[in-house]
């Protein structure tokens, strides 16, 4: 049976015409690349945060507005001056500072060593002297009860109270965990050889890992 040559040519022409039409539509929809203005001023950089390290949290929400409505750099300098000019915290440098993302007028202040953090917490007159109405958040602790502890390993022989160096001893025997406080559960001065105590730890994740290994 002979092929219809005219029909084949007409079909081919229609296909070429449709392809040409689609190509023209595609080119008309292309957008020219947007020009970049090199003179545009970049957005102001936000203060860099410090992810880790010994820290305190200062709440300035109760302070006078004129004392806290300042740029980030001035707030940091205020903290630095307050710490370095107070007795007991001289020479301690601030490692970094970060705003609390959840609440306004609260700042995390970071230090180089746990000893610096401890001094800042213990010798805390720099807060009341230089930052009236500011509040330093207490260290969050996680308690663990320990039974049948020898009294002479924890209590001071002279005073009968928990010895000042008891935390160091417990820390060394517990894998270097940060101990914030020790509470002796039995009545002091009774002469008991063994009793229970509560050890307050600062790092919950490290405490959990230590307990998992111990058990």
Backbone bond lengths (Angstrom), bond angles and torsions (degrees), N, CA, C in turn:
res aa  C-N    CA-C-N  psi(-1)  N-CA   C-N-CA  omega(-1)  CA-C   N-CA-C  phi
1 X - - - 1.477 - - 1.521 109.09 -
2 X 1.315 119.84 130.14 1.473 122.59 -176.09 1.520 110.49 -76.00
3 X 1.353 113.81 141.87 1.464 119.19 179.40 1.513 110.73 -78.85
4 X 1.340 116.36 149.66 1.468 122.52 176.88 1.514 108.08 -85.76
5 X 1.347 116.21 97.44 1.472 121.23 -174.82 1.518 110.82 -65.86
6 X 1.326 117.98 -38.01 1.473 121.55 -178.54 1.520 111.09 -63.54
7 X 1.333 116.97 -36.55 1.464 120.59 179.62 1.529 110.79 -67.51
8 X 1.341 116.41 -39.61 1.470 121.06 179.04 1.521 111.21 -64.10
9 X 1.364 116.53 -41.52 1.459 119.93 -179.37 1.538 111.06 -65.77
10 X 1.343 115.33 -41.35 1.472 119.02 -179.97 1.524 111.12 -63.24
11 X 1.318 116.75 -40.40 1.463 120.51 179.41 1.515 111.31 -65.15
12 X 1.322 116.99 -41.48 1.468 121.71 179.30 1.515 111.15 -63.22
13 X 1.351 116.66 -42.10 1.468 120.18 179.47 1.530 111.37 -63.76
14 X 1.355 117.01 -40.29 1.467 120.83 179.06 1.523 111.12 -63.22
15 X 1.331 116.44 -39.12 1.465 120.54 179.63 1.521 110.92 -65.82
16 X 1.332 116.88 -43.13 1.469 120.49 179.16 1.527 110.67 -64.03
17 X 1.340 115.81 -41.66 1.472 119.73 179.74 1.518 111.27 -62.92
18 X 1.338 117.85 -41.13 1.461 121.52 179.99 1.523 111.17 -66.90
19 X 1.344 117.18 -40.16 1.457 121.44 178.45 1.517 111.14 -63.05
20 X 1.355 115.70 -41.23 1.468 120.28 179.11 1.517 110.85 -64.81
21 X 1.334 115.96 -40.06 1.463 120.20 179.93 1.533 111.60 -65.36
22 X 1.306 116.81 -41.90 1.473 120.49 178.93 1.522 111.15 -65.65
23 X 1.340 116.77 -37.74 1.467 120.45 179.23 1.517 110.95 -63.97
24 X 1.359 115.94 -39.86 1.471 119.10 179.98 1.525 111.09 -67.01
25 X 1.333 116.47 -38.58 1.469 119.84 177.36 1.508 111.30 -63.80
26 X 1.323 117.29 -41.37 1.459 121.64 -179.14 1.524 111.71 -63.00
27 X 1.337 116.32 -41.92 1.466 119.73 -178.73 1.516 111.41 -70.26
28 X 1.349 117.47 -32.36 1.470 119.45 -179.54 1.512 112.25 -73.27
29 X 1.342 117.44 -24.12 1.474 121.28 -179.59 1.511 112.94 -84.46
30 X 1.312 116.88 -10.62 1.465 118.60 178.83 1.511 110.41 -68.46
31 X 1.338 115.94 139.19 1.464 120.99 179.25 1.517 109.37 -103.29
32 X 1.285 115.19 139.10 1.460 118.92 177.21 1.513 109.50 -68.69
33 X 1.320 117.30 143.35 1.461 119.81 -179.45 1.516 110.87 -60.65
34 X 1.346 116.03 138.49 1.461 120.62 -178.50 1.512 110.32 -71.32
35 X 1.291 115.10 143.04 1.457 120.60 -179.80 1.522 109.95 -79.50
36 X 1.317 116.17 142.05 1.451 122.60 179.19 1.511 108.72 -101.64
37 X 1.287 116.33 121.79 1.453 121.00 179.62 1.514 109.06 -86.01
38 X 1.313 116.09 108.79 1.463 120.56 -177.28 1.506 112.76 -68.83
39 X 1.347 116.08 -13.75 1.468 119.35 -178.25 1.526 112.29 -90.38
40 X 1.356 116.16 -0.39 1.458 118.88 -179.19 1.525 110.58 -66.94
41 X 1.313 116.91 131.68 1.464 121.27 -179.41 1.515 109.88 -77.17
42 X 1.353 118.83 126.59 1.465 120.77 -179.56 1.515 110.89 -66.65
43 X 1.332 117.88 153.47 1.472 119.81 179.43 1.509 110.75 -63.19
44 X 1.322 117.85 149.04 1.470 120.37 -179.42 1.514 110.87 -61.71
45 X 1.328 115.46 138.68 1.464 120.26 -179.12 1.521 110.02 -75.69
46 X 1.312 115.74 143.51 1.458 121.00 177.96 1.510 109.97 -86.75
47 X 1.330 119.32 153.50 1.457 121.03 179.77 1.523 111.34 -58.59
48 X 1.308 116.09 137.12 1.457 120.62 178.77 1.520 110.32 -72.43
49 X 1.314 115.88 138.78 1.448 120.82 179.47 1.514 110.57 -96.09
50 X 1.295 115.71 153.39 1.451 122.20 176.04 1.510 107.49 -104.97
51 X 1.318 117.05 122.57 1.458 120.09 -171.10 1.523 113.50 -77.15
52 X 1.329 116.56 -35.17 1.456 119.14 -173.22 1.524 110.13 -135.53
53 X 1.327 114.40 167.96 1.457 119.74 174.54 1.506 112.74 124.22
54 X 1.323 116.97 161.06 1.471 121.32 175.54 1.522 109.83 -57.02
55 X 1.319 116.67 137.39 1.464 118.61 -172.63 1.522 112.21 -151.57
56 X 1.327 114.41 161.44 1.451 122.51 170.34 1.522 107.46 -129.37
57 X 1.318 116.16 161.50 1.460 121.05 176.87 1.519 108.32 -119.82
58 X 1.336 115.92 120.14 1.464 121.87 -179.72 1.521 109.76 -106.18
59 X 1.323 115.14 129.57 1.459 122.06 179.50 1.526 108.31 -107.20
60 X 1.326 116.37 115.84 1.463 121.67 -178.08 1.530 112.10 -106.13
61 X 1.310 117.61 12.39 1.466 120.83 -173.67 1.523 113.50 -64.28
62 X 1.341 117.55 -23.60 1.465 120.83 -179.55 1.522 112.73 -94.62
63 X 1.323 116.87 -0.69 1.467 120.38 -178.56 1.528 110.92 -78.02
64 X 1.330 115.18 163.70 1.454 120.40 177.33 1.533 109.74 -62.43
65 X 1.336 117.47 137.93 1.473 120.66 -176.36 1.524 113.70 -54.80
66 X 1.339 117.31 -38.94 1.462 119.02 -177.10 1.523 112.94 -67.16
67 X 1.333 116.56 -20.02 1.463 119.69 -178.63 1.528 113.22 -88.76
68 X 1.332 116.70 -14.35 1.473 118.98 -177.05 1.522 113.19 -118.50
69 X 1.328 117.52 -15.99 1.464 119.67 178.75 1.525 109.50 -83.79
70 X 1.320 114.66 70.13 1.459 122.31 -176.94 1.519 109.41 -134.03
71 X 1.336 116.82 161.60 1.468 119.22 176.05 1.527 111.63 -61.12
72 X 1.317 115.62 157.97 1.455 122.25 -177.30 1.534 111.29 -55.58
73 X 1.324 117.24 -43.57 1.462 121.19 -177.77 1.525 111.75 -63.32
74 X 1.325 117.58 -36.30 1.465 120.96 179.84 1.531 110.85 -71.18
75 X 1.328 116.75 -36.42 1.470 120.07 176.98 1.529 109.72 -63.63
76 X 1.314 116.45 -43.17 1.467 120.00 179.22 1.524 110.65 -63.34
77 X 1.329 117.27 -42.87 1.456 120.53 179.02 1.526 110.94 -64.13
78 X 1.326 116.96 -34.86 1.466 121.15 177.00 1.521 110.36 -62.79
79 X 1.329 117.22 -45.13 1.461 120.89 177.75 1.530 110.64 -62.02
80 X 1.326 115.68 -44.53 1.469 120.53 -178.13 1.529 111.08 -61.01
81 X 1.322 116.65 -47.05 1.461 120.92 -179.38 1.529 110.80 -64.26
82 X 1.319 117.03 -40.30 1.463 121.12 -178.94 1.526 111.01 -62.31
83 X 1.328 116.87 -41.41 1.462 121.34 -177.37 1.523 111.53 -73.09
84 X 1.316 116.94 -48.44 1.468 120.37 -173.98 1.520 113.33 -71.80
85 X 1.330 117.57 -19.70 1.467 120.32 -177.64 1.523 112.86 -98.11
86 X 1.331 117.55 5.86 1.462 120.73 -178.03 1.524 111.01 -108.33
87 X 1.320 115.11 149.52 1.462 120.95 -179.63 1.527 111.11 -67.05
88 X 1.319 115.05 132.22 1.455 121.23 179.41 1.505 114.20 95.69
89 X 1.340 117.67 -18.20 1.463 120.90 179.91 1.526 112.28 -122.51
90 X 1.328 116.20 16.44 1.461 119.28 179.72 1.528 110.16 -63.55
91 X 1.311 115.17 141.06 1.462 119.95 175.89 1.516 114.80 82.80
92 X 1.314 118.23 -4.33 1.472 120.46 179.41 1.525 108.75 -82.63
93 X 1.321 115.56 125.91 1.456 121.20 -178.70 1.526 110.89 -103.39
94 X 1.313 115.23 144.87 1.457 121.48 175.88 1.522 108.71 -81.60
95 X 1.320 116.65 126.27 1.465 121.95 179.38 1.527 111.09 -77.24
96 X 1.309 116.03 -36.78 1.459 120.68 -179.33 1.509 110.53 -175.64
97 X 1.328 115.82 173.67 1.454 120.38 -179.35 1.520 109.00 -149.19
98 X 1.305 116.39 148.15 1.453 120.97 -177.89 1.518 109.46 -146.20
99 X 1.329 117.28 141.00 1.456 121.05 175.77 1.517 110.54 -73.24
100 X 1.319 115.31 146.71 1.461 119.97 173.50 1.529 107.59 -73.85
101 X 1.328 116.27 121.30 1.469 120.36 -176.41 1.520 112.55 -72.07
102 X 1.326 117.39 -17.88 1.461 120.70 -175.16 1.530 113.21 -93.19
103 X 1.331 116.66 -32.47 1.466 119.25 -176.21 1.514 110.02 -136.00
104 X 1.326 115.22 145.10 1.455 120.75 -179.01 1.526 111.02 -75.69
105 X 1.332 113.99 156.20 1.466 122.56 174.84 1.533 112.68 60.43
106 X 1.321 116.51 29.09 1.467 120.92 173.27 1.523 108.10 -125.61
107 X 1.330 114.90 137.34 1.459 120.12 -174.01 1.532 110.72 -132.34
108 X 1.326 115.26 136.34 1.451 121.37 170.17 1.524 107.61 -90.34
109 X 1.322 116.49 125.97 1.464 121.90 179.28 1.530 107.65 -113.79
110 X 1.327 116.84 125.27 1.455 122.27 -174.43 1.529 111.15 -106.46
111 X 1.331 115.14 147.51 1.457 121.93 -179.08 1.526 110.26 -126.41
112 X 1.329 115.44 166.52 1.466 120.35 -174.76 1.521 112.96 -77.17
113 X 1.320 117.88 -32.98 1.461 120.51 -175.17 1.532 110.44 -136.73
114 X 1.332 117.53 156.27 1.470 120.18 174.73 1.517 112.16 -61.86
115 X 1.346 116.30 -29.20 1.474 119.75 178.58 1.526 110.70 -64.74
116 X 1.333 116.15 -39.75 1.471 119.38 177.68 1.525 110.71 -64.24
117 X 1.317 116.36 -42.32 1.468 119.62 178.01 1.525 110.88 -61.24
118 X 1.353 116.59 -42.96 1.459 120.71 -179.12 1.525 111.11 -62.65
119 X 1.334 116.87 -42.29 1.467 120.83 179.45 1.527 110.90 -63.27
120 X 1.322 116.12 -41.28 1.463 120.16 -179.16 1.526 110.55 -65.04
121 X 1.324 116.70 -34.37 1.468 120.41 179.20 1.533 111.57 -75.67
122 X 1.334 115.89 -42.53 1.469 120.18 -177.00 1.527 110.91 -71.38
123 X 1.320 116.46 -50.62 1.477 121.66 179.47 1.538 107.46 -91.89
124 X 1.308 115.92 73.46 1.467 120.44 -170.64 1.521 114.70 -97.59
125 X 1.324 117.51 16.03 1.460 119.33 177.94 1.529 111.94 -66.81
126 X 1.335 116.20 -18.90 1.466 118.94 178.44 1.529 111.25 -62.22
127 X 1.324 116.51 -24.93 1.466 119.64 179.25 1.522 110.37 -74.04
128 X 1.341 117.02 -53.12 1.467 120.65 -176.86 1.530 111.97 -69.47
129 X 1.334 116.91 -29.68 1.467 120.24 -177.79 1.521 112.17 -76.53
130 X 1.322 116.02 -46.55 1.461 120.20 -173.38 1.524 113.83 -102.91
131 X 1.321 117.25 -19.20 1.471 120.54 -178.60 1.528 109.78 -130.42
132 X 1.326 118.06 68.75 1.468 120.42 -178.64 1.524 111.81 -55.13
133 X 1.312 115.13 137.10 1.465 124.16 178.81 1.528 113.66 74.20
134 X 1.322 118.05 0.29 1.463 119.94 173.46 1.524 108.95 -78.23
135 X 1.304 116.48 151.90 1.456 121.40 -178.21 1.527 110.04 -127.19
136 X 1.333 115.10 133.72 1.459 120.81 176.06 1.521 107.95 -100.98
137 X 1.314 115.70 122.65 1.463 119.57 -176.82 1.520 111.42 -66.49
138 X 1.322 115.74 138.33 1.459 120.83 178.09 1.522 110.08 -67.35
139 X 1.302 115.33 153.73 1.453 120.79 -179.88 1.526 109.45 -71.19
140 X 1.329 116.65 126.14 1.460 121.68 179.17 1.523 109.24 -73.51
141 X 1.328 116.68 131.12 1.460 121.18 -177.24 1.522 110.74 -125.25
142 X 1.328 115.08 154.21 1.457 122.25 179.80 1.532 108.34 -123.08
143 X 1.334 117.34 113.09 1.468 120.91 -172.29 1.529 113.45 -83.15
144 X 1.347 114.21 145.25 1.461 122.34 173.15 1.516 107.68 -134.73
145 X 1.340 116.87 128.77 1.461 121.03 -179.98 1.529 109.87 -89.29
146 X 1.334 114.67 136.65 1.463 121.04 177.85 1.531 108.06 -124.65
147 X 1.324 117.52 127.86 1.461 122.12 -178.14 1.532 112.15 -99.06
148 X 1.341 115.09 158.19 1.462 123.74 176.80 1.532 112.55 51.50
149 X 1.317 114.50 61.55 1.464 121.66 176.54 1.521 108.30 -102.36
150 X 1.323 116.15 135.31 1.470 120.20 179.66 1.517 109.89 -65.86
151 X 1.305 116.65 130.00 1.465 121.31 -177.24 1.517 111.82 -63.99
152 X 1.343 117.67 -38.40 1.470 119.12 -176.85 1.522 112.30 -72.96
153 X 1.341 117.77 -7.84 1.467 120.39 176.37 1.527 111.36 -87.46
154 X 1.327 116.87 -15.97 1.470 121.19 -175.51 1.530 112.68 -119.98
155 X 1.335 116.43 -39.50 1.460 120.14 -173.37 1.519 112.16 -88.96
156 X 1.330 114.74 147.63 1.461 120.94 175.59 1.527 108.88 -76.30
157 X 1.327 116.28 131.37 1.463 120.72 -175.95 1.517 111.95 -65.37
158 X 1.325 118.26 -28.38 1.461 121.64 -177.11 1.527 112.62 -86.03
159 X 1.311 117.10 -44.83 1.464 120.84 -175.40 1.529 112.90 -94.15
160 X 1.341 116.93 -22.23 1.455 119.83 -176.99 1.515 113.63 76.92
161 X 1.318 116.89 5.22 1.460 121.35 179.02 1.529 110.10 -104.46
162 X 1.332 115.46 173.69 1.459 119.67 179.20 1.529 109.23 -61.15
163 X 1.317 116.31 125.29 1.465 121.71 -176.22 1.521 111.20 -66.07
164 X 1.332 115.33 150.08 1.460 120.56 -179.04 1.526 111.86 -62.67
165 X 1.328 116.77 -34.12 1.463 120.40 -177.28 1.533 112.43 -91.69
166 X 1.331 116.86 8.79 1.469 120.29 -178.46 1.522 111.27 -63.87
167 X 1.336 117.20 -37.27 1.462 120.18 -179.06 1.520 111.30 -63.18
168 X 1.351 116.15 -38.90 1.467 119.44 179.02 1.525 110.90 -64.27
169 X 1.331 115.54 -41.11 1.458 119.27 179.87 1.518 111.84 -64.84
170 X 1.330 116.07 -43.40 1.464 120.08 179.24 1.524 110.40 -67.14
171 X 1.315 116.85 -38.92 1.464 120.68 179.31 1.523 110.82 -62.17
172 X 1.320 117.00 -45.02 1.463 120.61 -178.27 1.527 112.09 -66.60
173 X 1.333 116.38 -32.59 1.457 119.60 -179.54 1.522 113.17 -87.59
174 X 1.337 116.58 -0.42 1.466 120.81 -179.72 1.523 111.64 -124.45
175 X 1.319 115.52 38.66 1.451 120.01 173.41 1.509 115.62 68.90
176 X 1.334 117.30 24.97 1.462 120.16 177.46 1.512 114.65 77.48
177 X 1.327 117.85 17.93 1.464 120.25 178.69 1.528 110.43 -63.92
178 X 1.320 115.78 145.54 1.462 120.11 -179.38 1.522 109.68 -79.22
179 X 1.330 116.13 113.92 1.459 122.50 -178.76 1.526 108.86 -98.82
180 X 1.312 117.21 125.47 1.466 120.34 179.66 1.527 112.72 -95.73
181 X 1.337 116.34 -30.79 1.466 119.09 -177.35 1.520 109.92 -162.77
182 X 1.331 115.98 152.89 1.463 122.13 175.81 1.522 108.12 -126.48
183 X 1.308 116.61 128.30 1.458 121.22 178.25 1.518 111.56 -114.58
184 X 1.352 116.83 120.87 1.468 122.53 178.33 1.519 107.95 -86.15
185 X 1.336 117.37 120.71 1.457 120.81 -170.62 1.523 114.30 -83.66
186 X 1.309 117.76 -21.92 1.468 119.61 -179.98 1.527 110.36 -86.41
187 X 1.323 115.03 160.84 1.452 120.25 179.43 1.513 109.50 -68.73
188 X 1.342 115.35 130.70 1.466 120.22 -178.62 1.522 110.60 -72.23
189 X 1.328 115.35 149.18 1.454 120.81 176.12 1.505 115.09 82.73
190 X 1.324 117.95 11.13 1.470 120.78 -179.40 1.522 112.20 -91.49
191 X 1.320 116.97 -11.77 1.462 120.03 -179.86 1.515 114.53 79.52
192 X 1.324 118.20 14.16 1.459 120.85 177.84 1.530 110.49 -65.64
193 X 1.334 116.05 137.47 1.464 120.24 179.25 1.523 112.03 -81.25
194 X 1.325 116.36 -30.89 1.462 120.97 -179.62 1.532 109.51 -132.46
195 X 1.314 114.56 148.19 1.462 119.27 177.45 1.529 108.72 -161.45
196 X 1.310 115.45 179.64 1.467 121.03 178.64 1.531 109.45 -102.28
197 X 1.329 114.64 153.69 1.460 119.82 176.23 1.521 109.21 -142.21
198 X 1.317 115.23 164.72 1.466 122.08 176.29 1.520 107.95 -117.38
199 X 1.327 114.82 127.06 1.465 121.00 178.24 1.521 107.78 -105.61
200 X 1.319 116.72 124.64 1.460 121.92 179.80 1.524 109.26 -98.84
201 X 1.327 115.39 122.20 1.460 122.01 -177.46 1.530 110.32 -106.22
202 X 1.329 115.50 149.73 1.464 120.15 -177.28 1.522 113.17 -90.97
203 X 1.332 117.57 -28.17 1.468 121.33 -174.37 1.521 109.91 -112.21
204 X 1.320 116.55 107.18 1.464 121.11 -176.10 1.527 111.95 -66.45
205 X 1.340 117.73 -41.26 1.462 120.85 -177.50 1.518 111.57 -65.68
206 X 1.339 116.94 -42.39 1.464 120.15 178.77 1.529 110.63 -68.66
207 X 1.325 116.47 -36.65 1.466 120.29 177.78 1.521 110.25 -63.26
208 X 1.330 117.04 -44.33 1.465 120.32 -179.90 1.523 111.03 -62.39
209 X 1.341 116.28 -42.35 1.456 120.11 179.38 1.525 111.36 -64.48
210 X 1.327 116.49 -39.75 1.447 120.54 179.41 1.528 111.56 -65.45
211 X 1.336 116.30 -42.91 1.456 120.41 179.82 1.538 111.34 -65.99
212 X 1.320 117.29 -37.15 1.461 120.39 178.04 1.519 111.43 -63.21
213 X 1.336 116.19 -39.13 1.464 120.15 178.36 1.533 110.84 -71.38
214 X 1.341 115.30 -37.16 1.468 119.09 -177.74 1.519 111.40 -69.43
215 X 1.335 116.07 -34.20 1.456 120.44 -179.06 1.518 110.95 -87.08
